Amino acid sequence: GVTTGDSGTRLLMPTRVIDVPRERDRRYAREPMRTIRPLLVLVMLCVGGIACSSSNTPAVCTPSGPTQTVDLKDFAFEPTCIGAASGATLALQNTGSVLHTFTVTGTAIDQRLDGGANGQVSLAGIAPGTYAVVCTVHPPMTATLEVT
């Protein structure tokens, strides 16, 4: 037989009872996943960034002058915390033998450097703030750019 109650439809089978949730209950059961899924992705990205970056990264990046040199070597940025004033120039040196990129998320900065090559990027027009830096060829290779 079939009975209907507050928890939905209940099918009575000769040996067991099977609860069938109402459509409304299924819809509300999925709602938390719509909220939780983006949060879980954000947490995983944050944890991944922390796990891949140097543990010696200072809390605040200090600008070292109008031009700062950043080395791309051994699949790491040096320094991992780059401080620079808005409008400053960063001198890039790929001291390794493989291709790397210096990509600042949220900006148009995406400098490609072959092994042994040098380059530079201007921070003109970059708003003060903290930016993630990544090598798009080697995503675990990360740094932080603090523009003041």
Long-range contacts (C-beta under 8 A, 24 or more apart in sequence): 49-132, 49-142, 52-139, 52-140, 52-141, 52-142, 53-80, 53-142, 53-143, 53-144, 54-80, 56-80, 57-81, 57-144, 60-146, 61-144, 61-145, 61-146, 63-88, 63-148, 67-91, 69-93, 70-102, 70-143, 71-95, 72-96, 72-100, 72-102, 72-113, 72-135, 72-141, 75-135, 75-138, 75-140, 75-141, 76-141, 77-102, 77-133, 77-135, 77-141, 77-142, 77-143, 79-143, 80-142, 80-143, 80-144, 81-143, 81-144, 81-146, 82-133, 82-143, 82-144, 82-145, 82-146, 83-146, 83-148, 84-123, 84-145, 84-146, 84-147, 84-148, 85-123, 85-147, 85-148, 86-123, 86-124, 86-126, 86-127, 86-128, 86-147, 86-148, 87-122, 87-123, 87-124, 88-122, 88-123, 89-120, 89-121, 89-122, 89-123, 90-120, 90-121, 90-122, 90-123, 91-118, 91-119, 91-120, 92-118, 92-119, 92-120, 92-121, 93-118, 94-118, 94-119, 98-137, 99-137, 100-135, 100-137, 100-138, 100-141, 101-134, 101-135, 101-136, 101-137, 102-133, 102-135, 103-133, 103-134, 103-135, 103-136, 104-131, 104-132, 104-133, 104-145, 105-131, 105-132, 105-133, 105-134, 106-131, 106-132, 107-131, 110-136, 123-147
